[in-house]
Amino acid sequence: MLNDLETHGKRLIDSNGTYDSEMARDSAIPAESFDEILGWLNPDRDVAGSIYVQLRNDLAKIFTWNRCPDPEGLTDEVFDRVAKKVP
């Protein structure tokens, strides 16, 4: 599942299962914070990746339903802010 973790057509998890912050669109999430977020979502990395993707999709839908001008950008901003809160 993590090999399929993509955002905006760019792979966030490389073939080794490592977060690639270079590929994340306008993302300021360091790899360590991303790993912490995944660990918080679920101890099983594949399950955590699925949850992460679903959360991103659901959040983008909420922004779309509310007619926000850049739903994907706002979703990125939410996850960037969450990453800053992760110890």
N, C-alpha and C positions, 0 to 999 in steps of 0.2 A: 504494500500500500504506500509506503513512504516514497518509493521510487516514482509514484504517480502524483505526489504532492506538488501541484503547480499553481501558480498565481499569474494571471495576465499572460498566459502562454509561456511563462518562464519557469523552469524547474527550480524549486527551492531546496530540494533534497537531491544530492548527487547520487550516483550509482553505488557509492559506498555507504549511503544512509546518513551522510553528513550535511548539515544545513549550509547552504551557499548564500551568504548575505550579498554577494556580488550580483546574484541573479534576481534577487527580490526587487521588485519595482519600487523605487523610491523608499525603500525600507531602511530604517536605521537600527534594526534589531540585530544585535551581535549574536553570533552562533551560540554562545553560552546561555544567553537569555532565552533564545528560541528553545534550546534543550530543556531549560527550566520550565518553560511554558508547557512543552509537551509532557514533561514529567508530572506536572501539576494536573494536567488533563487526564492522564491515565499512565500507570506504570508500564503498560505494554506499548512500546513505541508505535507499532502499526495501528493500534486502536486510537492512540493519542493523535496520530496523523489524520485519521479519518474524522475524529471529533474536530480537529483544527480546521480542516477543509469545510466541514458542515457549518461550523460557526462563522467562517468567513463568508460562505454563500448566504447564510441566513441574515447576517448583518448587512451585506450588500443589498439584499432584497428589501430590508427595512428602509434603508436609505433611498432605494428606488421608489418604494411605495410612498415615501414622504416627499418625493420629487426633488431630492437633493441633486445638485448639479453634477457631482462627481462621486457616485456611490463607491466605486473601487478605491479612489483616493481617500475617501473618508474611512473606509474599512482599514486601509493601510495605517492611517493616523491612529485609529483605535488600537490596533495591535502594537504600534510603536509606543503608545502611551502605556499599554499593559506591560510591555517589555521593560520599560523604565521602572515599573513598580516591583518587578520580580527581583528578589534579593540576590 
